[in-house]
Amino acid sequence: QIYEHLLSLLVRARLYADAQSHGTTKLISYFAVLTFCLISKTEKLMFNKYFLDLWNLFQPKLCEPQISMHHNKQALLFFWYQVCMDCPENIKSIVSNSNVCKQIAYNYILADHDDQDVVMFNRIMLPSYYGLLRMCCQQSRTFTRQLAQHQNIQWAFKNISCHPAQYTAAVEELFKMMKLMSTKYPDSSEEEVQAVNHFKRTTIRLYLDFLDARSGWQTLISALKILIDNQDDRLLLLYHKGLQMITEAFNTLHAMYHEATACHVTADIVDLLGILLPVLKVARYYHERKGSASNDMNTVLQNWKERMDFTKKLLTLLNSYTPPDIRTSAIDVLREMVLTYQSECVHTIVPVLTQVHLAFQESNIPVSSPGPYFPRRGQKPIGPKSNIRPPRPQFNMMLHSSQIEATKGVDEMYDAALAEFFTPYHMLVDLICRVAVNHQSLSEPIINLSAMVAIEGVPLHSPYFAKLWFEIYHSEVDRACIRTLCNCSYFIEYVDSVLLDERLSLNNSNIYQFFCNFFPKVHQQVLSDQGRSLLDSLVASVTAEKAAIENVRYEKELISICQRVTGDLRAMLLIFSVQPPKKLNSLLEDSLHYILQVCRDHQKQQEVVSQSQPPSLKRSNSDQGQRRKEDDKEQETPSKKRRVSADEQKEKKTEDDKAEEQGKESSSEQPAKESSEGKVQSSAGEGSQSVKSPEQNEEPEVTQTTEVKDEDEPCSSDQGQKSEAANSEETPRRKNASMVDMVAKHIENLFTLIEKKQ
């Protein structure tokens, strides 16, 4: 009863609204008691029939007078906001009254950011006012469209939203309204869509024309996240110096991230780079088109003067002190920069990376104290707000073998963490090299960088270096770059590292095919330095695996041993194809014979199991076995074959043996014969790549007449992809049998090779 009596006094309250007669504080206590009475929705619904009394008090008595701090208006708006919260019936009273909808946006607000009293007043009043408007927008799309066209909303975006530190709650309400005004619904009419587009264009231009991105980076990010969501929006951003504004905001965030440890701007950096990435994709798309659009976009891209400084700053975010989301976003933008400013970006990035990797290789010392995000075994997830910072902005994506806590295959979670950390960077270097190939600028520094990164990728079994150079080898690229690579000391060290420490990586078809082509070219440097230790290592490894096989109890253990033995056998096939032993070590020979016998026994057991299966299942396994046999042949045959002699054609060998021997003999061919050999194309097919729409997720591949492609996942050939698809259909038992078959075949081929060479 008290509450309803107070509501009935709203009519008489108009008598005290005159500021000249009664001041601006007469009604504060009145509205405070009304607000205090809002216990439940029941009290809120009681207000509905007194709504017009409140409106007539607010307009024009309170909203129009140009008074900077009208406390009666502040108290009224706070009550109005509270009585409408979670009460759509009261909101409906507003949006269903055309006069109220027309006049409610008129409200005198003084934005004097230097007067602390005015700031404090607005800090209390504006959230209530803008919150009330936001609730109306949520309930009525017609009201939203009408309000979006009002000049006072643009005034609020310009004068209030740029000060989130002073008006935090009010700015949040404004951006919520902006989101509602920018939303297109499935049932929106064409007129509504046009109104939304007009609002977005007007508001984007508003921020781009007046905002200082160096200090207003928070506002810029919040606004662009809402307003930029399609190709036209991104074009508008590009043509109105949006790249420059994003760069200015990034420079501020970059400095804050490294210098002010109390500032947690991780999410802001990720958001800003997330805005920039699709903008760059659109820019590249139009830049690669023909006609006036390409010329205009080229002008836009060239007018971005800070682009290479921005690129260098991105590189300093690649280290183990940077949270994964920032590091991933930085690499994604760097890739797009490389694809957009190809030669310029390569010439900027390569010297920076080469200098750091070169110093790391020469010192041969791991980083003394890697950051908190460096992969470790059993490491618990670290939040993105770690206060640990590097002493200065620095690039550090190097990996020393001594930093590896477990060899690949021992701990799957640790392997995945290492791959997640290093693979994106290795793919970036791979892309840089491919762009250089396409521009015929594969210089010695780029080749050295490629080889140094490959050395660091050896413990990870990274295939990108091997795949790149395998494709270059089978392309029309100048042979001088291959000679430069073979004369590179870092490449020799890479080969040494694989053969001595990570022979298991030879199970990767990309790496093994690469070695089949390149090892004969550098075998003298490798074997002259490491020949004896390499052979001793192979003997010790195979002997140890023979001892392990003697104690095998489960098939899973046998398969694991076969995987390790396969790498050793492939290493021996490579070595003995160019430098056969005068006499095979007796211990090694006995171990190989024993392993071969175990494999044959396993094959016989599998045949017995296969014969005992039902006919339908037997036919299925037979088809899978035939597929596997063909796929093994394709994987074992290097893509570059020599002509088989007439004598060899007369030999009665299985298809697998012929494929294996052709692979080994092709790897031992001398460079002088290469020009006369028939060539098989690499995985890239002939033809040019069409330009894709920037709205698609796929990025245009780096193309050249040689078709060296930029792919996320390496694959040696189209047949390799078919093989993988076929293998995925096979049962685990069949896969295990195939691994054992491969070991047996490698040992047989090894004995055949040694016998023939002798």
N, C-alpha and C positions, 0 to 999 in steps of 0.2 A: 504493500500500500504506500509506503514511503517512496519507493522507487517510482511507482506510477504517478504519484503526486508531483515528484520532481520532474518527470517527463511532461506533465501537463503545464508546467511553468515555462516550457520552452517558448511559448508564445509571448509571455511577458518579458522574457530575457532580452528580447529585441530592444527594449527600452534602455538597456544598459550597454548596448553595443556601440554607442557613439563615443568614440575615443576622446573627443574634445570635451564632452560633458562628464564622462565617468572614467576616463583613463583606459588603459589596456589590460588591467588586471582584475576587474570587477567580477568576472565570471569564472575565474580559475577554480575557486573552491566548489562552486556549483558543479562544474564538469568533473571535478575530482571525485565528488560524492557519487555522481551518476556512474562513473567508471567503477567505483568501489562496489556498486550494487550489481555488477554483471557477474553473477555467480554461475549461471548455467545458460543453456540456450533458451530456456523459458523467458528469462529477462530480456534476452536479445530480441526474441520475437515480439515482446510487448512494445518494443521501440517502433515497430513498423508503421503503426497508425499515426505516429508523431513525426515521421520522417520529413514531411514537408515543412513542419515548424522549424526543424533543425536547418533545413535547406534555406529557408527564408531568413534565418538568423545569419547563416554563413554568407549568403550572397544577397545583396552586395555589401552589407554592413561590415563584414570582417575581411573578405577576400580582396576588395578593391582598394581600400585606403593604402597609400604608399608609406607604410610604417615598417621600419626594418625589423622591429621585435614586437610583434603583436601577440602577447601572451594569452589573451582570450582566444584568438584563432588557434594557437598552439594547443590549448587545452581542449577545444572543440574537436579538432582533427584527431587528437589522440583518442578521445571517446568514440568518435565516429569509426575510426579504424578498429577499435576493440569490439564495438557492437556489431560490426560486419564480419569479423573474423569467424570462420567456420559457420557462417549463417548465410547461405546463398539467397534466402528469402529477402534479406535486407539489401543485398547486392542487386537483386532483381528490381527493387524499387528504384534504384539509381538508373540502371541501364534501360529500363522500360519508359523512363520519363525523358522525352526528347529535349525539353528545355534544360534539364539537369545535365544531360550528355553534352549539350552545346556549350554550357557555361562553366562546367566543373574544372576545365583546364585553365581557366583564368584565375590566377592566384598570385598576388604580388609576393615576390621573393627577392631579397637583396643578397647577392653573392659577393660579399665583401670578405675575402679570405684573410685579410690582414687584421680585421677587427675581431678580437677573440670572443667578445660578447655575442656578436652576430653569428660567429661560427658555432658557438655552443647552442644558441637558439635554434639555428638550422639543423644542427645535429639531432635535436629532439623532434622538431616539427616535420622535417622532410621525410623521414622513414614512414611516418603515419600517412602523410599525404600521398607519397608515391606508392606506398603499400596499398592504399585504398584504390588508387587508379589501376594498379596491377591486378587486384582481385576482380575489378570490373572487366578488365581485358580477358581474364581467364574465363569469365562467364559469357561474354558477348563478343563475337567476332566483328559484328557491326560497330560496336563501340571501339574496338581495337583499331579498325581501319580509320574511323573518324578521329580518334586521338592521335594516330600516327601522322596524320596530315597537319596537326596543330603546330603552330610556330613555337609554342612554349615547350613542347617536348624536345624540339631541336635545341632550344635554348638550354634546357636541362642537360642534354647530352654534352653540350659545349662547355657549360659553366660549372656543372656539378660533378659529372662522371669523371672528370679529369683530376679529381681530388679525393681519391679513395682513402687516403690516410686521415683526412679531416671528416669525411662523411661516409664512413664505411657502410653503414646499414642503408643509407639512402642510395648509394652507388649500386649496391646489390639489387635493390628494388628496381632501379633504372635498367640494369642489364637484364633482369627478368622480363621487364616490359619489352625491351628490345628483342629478346628472344621470341616473345609472343607475336610481336609485330612483324617479325621476319619469317614466320612459319607459314608454309603452304600446306594445305590439307588436301587429301585425295579428292574431296568433293568441292574444292574451291572453284569458283567461276573464273572465267577468263579475266573479268574485270578485277576480281580480288587478286589474282596472280599479278596482273599489271600493277596494282596498287602496292603489293609487296615488293616487287622489283624496283618500283620508283622509290619507295622508302629506303631500301637497301642502298641504292645508288646514291641517294641524297646523303644518307648518314655516312657512308664510306668516304664520299668526297668531303664531308664535314670534318672528319678526323684527319684525313690526309692533308687538308689545307691548313689546319691551324695547330695541330697537336705537335708538341716537341717530344719526339720519341725518346730522347736521351733521359728526360725526367718522367715522361708519361708512358713508359714502357708497359706498366701494368694495365693502364687503360687501353693502350693499343692492342695488347694481346687479348684482353677480354672482349673488346669490340670485334676484332677480326675473327676470333673463334666463332662468333655468332653470325657475322655478316658475310663471311667468305665461305661459300659452300658449293660453288659451281664455276664453270669455265668463264662465264661472262664476268662474274665478280673478280676473278683472278686477273682477267685482262684489264679491268678497270684499275685494279691495284697496280699492275705493271705500268700502265700508261700515265699514272699520276705519282710516279717516283716512290712507289711502295717499297721497292727493293732497298732504296736508300734509307727509308724510315726503319725498316726491319733491321738493317745493318746497324743503325745508330742505337736501337734498342738492344741489340745483341752485344754491342761493345760495352754498354753499361752493365748488362747482366754478367758478361765475362769478367769484367773488373770486380764486380761485387762478389762473384763466386770465388775468386782467387784471393781477394784482399780482405774481405769482411767475413770472418768465420762465423759470425752470428747471423748472417743473412742466408736463409735457406731459399735459394732461388732455383733449385733443381727443376721443379715442376714448370716454372716459367720458361726456362731455357728449352725444355722438351716441347712445351706448347708453341713457342716461337719457331723452333725448327720444324715442328709439325705443320705450321702454317706455311712456312717458306717452301717446303719440299714440293707440294703439288703446284705451287706458283711457278717454280722452276720447270716443272714438267710441262706446264702449259707454254711457258716461254720457249722451251726447246721445240715443242711441237710446231708452233707458228714460225720459229726461226728456220726449221727444216723445210717448210712449205715454200712454194714458188710464188712470186708475185709481190704485190705491194705489202701484203701482210708480213711477209718475210723481211722486207726492207725496214718496215716500221719496227718490228720486233728486234731486228739487229741494232737499230739505233737505240732502243731501250736498253738492250744488254750492254752495249758499248758505253752508254752513259753511266752505268753503274761503276764508278771509278774505284770504289773500295772493295771490289770483288776479290782480288787476290789477297789483300790484307785479311779479309773475312775468311778466306780459305785457310790461311796460315793459323788464324785463331782457332778454327775448327780442329786443326791438327793437334793443338795443345790440349784438347779435351780427350785425346786418345791416350789414356794411361790407366793404371790400376787404382788411382785415387778417385776416378770419376765413376759415378753410379752407372750401372749398365744401360739404363734408359737414355741417359745423356749420350753415352758413348755410341749406342746403336743409332740414335737420331743423327749424331754428328757424321757418322760414316755414311748413312743414307744420303745426307745432303752433299757430302763430299763426292759420292758417286755421281750424283746428278750434276754437280759442278764440273766434274771431269767430262761427262757426256755433253754438256752444254758449251763449255769453253775448252775444247779438247786440247789443242796444242798449247795454248796459253796456260792451262791448268797443269798439264804434264810438266811443262818447263818450270813451273813454280813449285810444285810438290816434290818432284824427284830430287832436286838438290837438298831440300830439307830432310827428307827421309834418308837419302844416301849418306849424308853427313852423320846422322845419328846412328844408323846401322853400321857404318864403317868404324866409328869410334868404339862401338860395342864389340865388333868382331876383332878389332886390333887389341883391345884390352882383355877380351876373353874372360871377363869377370861378370857374374850375374849382378843384377841390381841388389845393393846391400839391404835395402828395406823396401820391398814392394808394398804398394798401397793395400788398403783393407779389402778391395774388390778383386785382388789377384786370386785365381782359383787355388784352393787348398783342399786336401782330403778331409772329409768330415766337417767342413766349414758350415756354420749356421748362416742363414740369410741375414744380410746386413741392410738396415733401412737406408733410404735414399738421403737421409739428413745427417750423414756422418760428418763430424767436425774436423776430421783429418784432412788436411790439404797438403799438396806438394809445396815445397819452398817457393816455387815460382811456376808459372804456366809452362808445361813441358810435354813433349811427345815421348811416350815410352810404351811401345808395344813389342819390345824385344823379348825373346825367350831363350834362356840358357839351359842346356841339357841338365845341368846340376839342379835346376829348379823343379824338375819333374819328380814328383814324389812316388809315382807308380807308373810302370811302363804301360803302354796302351793295351787294353784287354784285361787288365787286372781288376780295375774298379770302374764300372760303367758310369756311375754318377760323376766320378772325377774326370773321366774321358769327356763326358758331355759338357762339364763345366769348362774344361780347357777349349773344347771346340767352340762353345758359345762365346768365349772371350776372344779367341784369336782368329777364328775362321772369317768373320766379316772383314777384318783388316787384311787378311791374306787375299780375299776376293777383291778388295779395293786395289791392291797392288797388281793383281792379275788384270783388272780392268785397265789400269794405267798402261800396262805393257801392251795390251791389245789395241788401245787407242794409238799408241806409238807405232805399232805395226801397221795399222790402217793409214797412218800419215807418213809411212816410210821414214820414220825418225827413231828407229830402235837403236839408240846410241849406246856406247859402252857404259856410261853411268847407269842407264836404265837396265841393261843386261846385268851389271854388277848388283844393282838393287834386287832384281829378280832372283839372282842366285843367293844373295845373303838372306833374303826372306825364306828361300827354300831350305837353307841350312837350319834355320830356326823352326821350320815346320816339319823337320824330319821326325822328331819324337811324336808328333801329332799324326803322322802318316798323311800329311797334307798332299793332295794330288794336283793342286792347281798349277804349280810350276811344271810338273811332268806333262800334264795335258796341254798346256800352252805350247811348250816346245815340241811336243809330238805333232801338234797341228802345224806349227811353223815349218817343221821338217818336211811335211807333206804338202806344203803350199808353194806358191811361186815367189815367196819372199827371198830377197837377196841372200845368197849363201854366205855372204861375209859375216852376217850376224851369227850364224851357226859357228863359224870359225872363231869369232870373238868369244862366244860362250865356251867353246872347248879350250880356249887359251886362258880362261878366267880361273884364277886360283880358288875362288869361292865355289865355282862349279866342281872342281876336283875335290874340294873338301866336302861338298854335298854328296858326291858319289861315294867317297870314303865313309861318310857317316852312315849312309844307307846300308852299305855292304858290311860294315863292321858292327854297327850298333842296332840297326832297325831293319834287318832282313825280312822281318815279318811284313813290312810294308810292301814287299814285292808281291804279296798276294793281291794287291790292288792292280787291276788290269791296266789302268792308266800308267802307273809307275813302272810296271814290268815292261810294257810295250815301249815306253820311253827309253828304258835301259837297253832293250834289244836294239834300238836305233843308235843310241849315243855312246854306250859303253865301249863298243869297238873303236870309237874315235879317240878315247882318252884312256884306254886300258893300260897303255905303257906308263903314263904318269901315275896312275893309281897303283898298278902292280909293282912298279919299281920302288915305290915308297912303302907300300903296305902289303905287298904280296905275301911275304912269309907270315906276318901276323894274321892276315886275313885267312890264309889256308889253315893255320893253327886254330883259329877261332872256329872255322867250319868243322874241322875234325872234332874238336872238343864238343861243339854243339850237337853234331849228329850222334856222337858216341853217347852223350848224356841223354839224348832222346831215345836211343836204343835201350839204355838202361831203364828209362822211364816206361817204355813199352813193355818190358819184361814184367813190370809190376802192375800193369793195367788190370783193373777189375771191372770197369764199366765202359760202355761204348762212348760215353761222353768224354771220358779221359782220353780215349784213343783219338777221337776227332780233334780234341784240343792239341794233342801232340802232332797230329797230321798237319794242322794249320801251321805250326811252327816249323815243321820239317819242310813244308812246301817252300817257305821263304829261303831256307838253306839250300834246297835243291835248285831252285831257280838261280840263286847266286852262283852255285857251282856250274850250272849250264852256261851262264854268261861268261864266267872266267875260263872254263875249259874250251869254250868255242873259239877263243882267241889265243889261249895259251894252255894247250893240253899238257897234262903231266906226263913225264917220261914213265913213271910208274905210280900207280895209285897207292896211297897209303894203305897198308894192310888192315890197320885198325878201322879206317874209314870204309874200306871195301867190305869187311866183315859186317860192320854195322848196317851198311846199305843193304846187303844181302838179307840180313835178318829182318830189317824193316819191310823189305819187299815180300819176304815170305809171310810175314804177319798180315800184310795187306791182301795177299792172294788168298790166305786162309779166310780172311774176313769176306772177300768176294765170293768164295765158295759157300760160306754160310748164308750170304744174302741170296744166292741162287737157290739154295735149298728152301729158304723161307718163301721165296717168290714162287717156286713150284708148288708149294703147299697151299697157296692162296686160291680162292675161287676164280674161275675163268674170267669173269667180268673185271675183277680187281687186277688180275694178271695183265689183261689187255691194257688197262689204264696205266699200270706201271711200265709196261713195255713202251707205250707211247711217250710217257714222260722220260724214260731212259733214252729213247731215240732223240728226243728234243735235247736232252742234256748232253748227249754225245755230240750232236751237231753244234751246240753252243760252246762246248769245250773246245771243239775244233776252231771255232771262230775266235775264241778268246786267246788260244795259244798261237794263232797265226798272226804275226805282225802285219800291219797294213801294207807294208812295202815288200813285195815278193820279188824274188829273182826267177828267171826262166829255169825251169827244171830240165836237166840234161836228159838225153835219151837213155843213158844207162840207169839213171835214177827212176825213170818212168817204168823200166822193166822190172824193177825190184818189187816184189810182192809184199807190200806193207799195208797195214790198216790205214784208213783215212786219217785217224788221229796221229799216227806216227809220222805220216807224210807232212801233216800240218806242223807238227812240232819241229821236225827237221828243217822244213823250209823256214820257220821262224828263226831257228838258231843259225842257219847258214846265211840268212839275210842280215843278221846282226853282225856277221863276220866279214861282210863285203867291204872292200876298200873304197874310199871316196872316189877314186878314179873311175870306177865302174858305174857310179850312181847315175850318170847322165844317160847311159844306155839302158837302164833298167825300166821295166814297166812300173807304173805307179798306181796305187789305189787311193782314191780320195779319202780325206779325213772325214770325221763325222759331219762336218758342215757340208751342205749340198751346194750345187751351183745356183746362181740367181741372186738377185738383189732383194734387200729387205724393204718392204713397204713401211711407210711411216704410220704408226698407230695413233689412235686418239689419245690425248693426254688423260682422259678420264678413265682409261683402262689401267689395270694394275700392272700390265706388262710394260716394260720399258723397251724402246727400240734397241735392237742389238747393234753392237759395233760391227760394221761390215766393211768388207774390202773385197777386191776381186778374188782374193785367196780364201774369203769366207772364214776368217778367224773370228769365232763367235764369243760373245760374253754370256756365259751360262752360269747359273747358280750352282748346279750340280754337275760335276764332270762325268762324262761318259765317253768311252773310247770310240764307239761307233753306234750306228743304228742297230746293228746286230747285237751289240752289247745291251742295248735297251730291251730288245726282244728277249735276250737271254734272261735278263733280270725279271721280266714279266713271266717268262716260263718257269723260272726257278721259284717264284713266289707261289706258284700253284702246286709245287711238289711237296710231298710229305717230308717231315723231318728225317725219317728213315732214309728216304731217297737222297736227300741232301748230304747226309752223313756218308752214305755209300759213294756218292760222287767225290767227296773229299778224299776218301781212301783210294778211289780209282785214280785220282789225279796224282797222288803220291806215288802209286805203283807205276803209272805212266812216266812220271818224271824220272824215276830211278832207272827204268828200262831205257829211256832215251839218253840218260846220262851214260850208261854203259855202252850204248850204241855209238854215241858221239866219241867217247874215249877210244873205242876200238877202231872207229873209222879214221880218227886223227892219227892214231899210232900207225 
